[in-house]
Amino acid sequence: MCTVFEVSVSGYRAWQRGGIPCRKRLTDVQMLAIIRAIHAELKGAYGSPRMIRELRLRGFTASKERVERLMREHGIHARHKRRYKVTTDSKHALPVADNLLDRNFMPTAPNQAWTSDITYLWTDEGWLYLAIVLDLFNREVIGWSLKPRMTSDIVTDALTMAWFRRRPTAGVMHHSDRGSQYASKAFQSKLKEFGMVCSMSRKGNCWDNAPTESWFNSFKNERYHGIRYATHDAMKAASFEYIEVFYNRTRQHSTLGYRSPVQYLEDWMKKQNQENLAA
């Protein structure tokens, strides 16, 4: 309610207690200091739309025009996006699956459709490879693995983590590209063990797995590009912080009505419980 009506949380609480809320408007200098602090805290992850919502969530009255002007005038912006680069090796003789997902990126409940992919990450100690499993319903990273070699175990480990976290019933659709890791016997055996249905993108078509590609783009823009990682351990720590602390639990997601993946799922579960009780 405070966000919708642009009322500060502190003012609302003061009104609840019968007091008179302070209506003193922050000066541009004060507002700019807060914006810069949030920008630094979140490592440049937010542009003006998310910054406005973050300010309001923290109890500050922030108009769209004012925040956009201050950020523009002082060069405060989200990290720039970079072009998509193909990293999939689909030149193999392994069996591939049909594109059963068919770009249906909006399932109606958790554990209906999961998507996966792998990306490259450079450190001074050499390459690391990050594999993730995303639940399309709330865009949460439910499984991930970070290893120095891009073999089939990286994707099976990420899938195993996802399965143990969610324990879904049989029938979950798992979608990926046609990479050799996903087409491997080891990974396909793991899908069968978990009772999952395999779906794969069309050859060379990154848009068939757009949400996962979008996640990698956000991760690299917000925690990778422009940052030098001296060791594998530093990259692993940054990945853990981004996935488990920031992205899943805190980062506002535009597809989810600017809620975090965890908050979106919790809200959905509460609604389901209320409907069940009413029935």
N, C-alpha and C positions, 0 to 999 in steps of 0.2 A: 504493500500500500504506500509506504514511504517513497519507494522508487517511482511508482506510477504518478503520484501527486507531487513529486519533487519536494518532499518534506524531509528534513533531517531526522535521523533516528533519535538523536539526543533531544531535539525539540519535541518529538512525539512523546518520548518518555517523560519529559518535564511536564507536558500537558496532562499525561496520565496521573502524575503525582499531584496535580492541582497547582503547579507552579506556572510561571510565565517563561516560556522558552526565549532564549536570547536570539534575536533576529539580526544580529550584527553581521553584515556581509563581509566576507573575506576580501581583502584587497587583491589586486592582480599579483602583487609580489608574493603574498601568502599562498594564493592558489597555485602559482607557478612553483613555489617551493614544494608543495604537496605533490603536484604532478611529477616533478623531477624525482622526488623520493620514491613514489610508486613505480616510475619508469625504471629506476635503478634496482629497486627491490625485485621486480619481475623481469629484469634483464632485457628490457626493451621488447617484451612480448606483445604489448598492447598498442594499437593505434587509437585514434580518438573515440570510436564507438564504444570499445571495451573500457577505455579509460573513464569515460563519462559514467558508465555503470559502476565501475569500481569505486569512484569517488562517492557516488550516492550510497553504495553499500556501506561505505565507511562513515556515513553520516554527514557528508558535505553537500550543500546545495550547489549543483553544477549544471549550468545550462549548456546545451549543445554548442551554441554559437561562441560562448566564452571559452570553453575548453578547446574547441577547434582553433580559435584565433591564437590563444596562448601557445599551443603546441606548434602551430604553423610559424609564428613569429620567432620562436626560439629553437626551431629545428628539431623538435622532439617528435619522433615517429617510430613506428614498428620497424623491425629489421626488414630489409628489402627481400622480396622473393627472387629466387633464381630459377632458371629454366630447367624443365624436366630433362633428365638424362637417362637413357635406356641402360639398364644394368643386368637385364635378364638374359641368360644363356638358354635359349630354347632349341638350339641345334643339337638335338639328341634323338635317339631312336626309341626312347621310352614311351609307353602309352600315355596319352593325354585324355582329359575328360572334356565333355561339352560345357559350354557356358550356360549352366543352369540358372545362375543368379540373374543373368540378363539385365544387369544394371538396376535391379530392384534394391536400392540402397536404404529403404525405409521399412524394415520389418515392424510388426505391430507388438512384439514382445521380445524379451531377452532370449538368447540362446536359440534363435531361429536361423541366423546367418552370421558366420564369422568370416573375416577376410584376413589374409596374411601376405607378407612381402618381406624382402631383405634389402638393406641398403649398406653402402660402404662408408666407413668413418676413418679418417687418417689421424695418426698420432706420430710423435717423434720416434716411437718404438715400432712403428709399422702399422699396417691396416688392421682394423677390427670390422666385424660384420654384425649388424644388428637385425635380428628377425623379430617380428611382432605378430600377435594375433589380436584382432580388433573385433569386438561385438558391435555389429552395425546398429543395433537398437539404441544404445546409449554412447556409442563411439568410444568405449572404454578399452584401454589396452589391458587385456586380461591375461596375456602371456607374452613373454619376451625372452630372448637369449642373445648374448653378446660374446662372440668368439673370434679368435685370430684366423680361423680357417672357415671357408664357406662350403662346408660339407653337409650331408643330409642330417647330421645330428643337431645342427643349429635350429632347423625348423621342427624337428621332432621334439626337441627340448622345449621350445616355445609353445608348441601345441599341448604337450603334457602339462606344463604349468597352467595353461588356460583350462584344461579339462579338470584338473584337481581343484582349481579355484571355483569353478562353476558347477561341476558334477552334473552336467545336463543329461536329459533323457536321450535316447537314441533318435536320430533323424536330423541333427543339426547339419546345416549345409556349410561346408568349408570351401571358401573360394580363394584362389591364388592365381598367379600367372603360370606359364608353362615351363618354368625353370626346372632344371634337372633335379634340384633338391626336392621339389614338390612332387615330381613325377617318379621319384626313386621308389624302389621296392620297400625300403625301410619306412618311408613316410606313408605310403599307401597302406602298408600293413597296420600302422598306428591308427589311421583313419578307420579302418575296418574294426580294429580292436575297440575303438570308442563308439562305434555305430554311427559314423558320420557319412554324409553324402558329399562326394567330391565334385567341385565345379572349377573350371579354369577359364581364364580370359582367352579371347581370340588372339592369335599370334600377332605380336607387335602392337597391341592395342592397350595403351596404359589407361584409357578411360574406362575400361571394363572393371578396373580395380581402383577407381578414383578416390574413394575415402581413405584408403591406406596410403596412396601416393600423397594425398593432401596432408596426412599426419606426418609423414617423413619431411615434407616441405616445411611444416610448422616447426618440427623439432630442429631441423638444421638451421632455419632462420633464427630461432630463438636461443639455441644452445650450442651451435656448431660453427657456422660461418663467422669468420672474423675472430675466432678464439683459437689459440694454440694450446693443444694438449700434449704435454711432455711425455706422459706415460699412459699405458693401457689402463692402469688403475684410476687415473684422473678422468679418463673418458667413461669408465664404468661408473664412477661416482656421479658424474654429471648426468649420465643416462638414467640412473636410479632416481636421482632427485627430480628430474624432469617428468618421468613416467609416473612414479609412485606418489610423489609429494605434490608436484605442481599440476601436471596435466590431468590426471584422473580425479583429483580431489579439489582443485582450486580453479583451474583455467576456465574462463567463460567460453562456452562453445556456441557459436551463432546458430548452428543447426538444432541445438537443444534449448532454444529460447534463452541463450546466454546463461545457462547453468552448467556446472561441471558434470562430467559423466556420472560420477558417484551420486551427486545430488539429484540428477535427473532420474536415475534408477530408484533411489530411495523415495522420491515423490511418486513415481509410478507404482511402487509396491504399496505405499500407504493408500493410494487411491483404490488399488485392487482389494485391499483388506476392508476398506470402508464399504465398497460395493458388495463384497461377500457378506459382511455383517448385515447390511440393509436387506439383502436377499433372504 
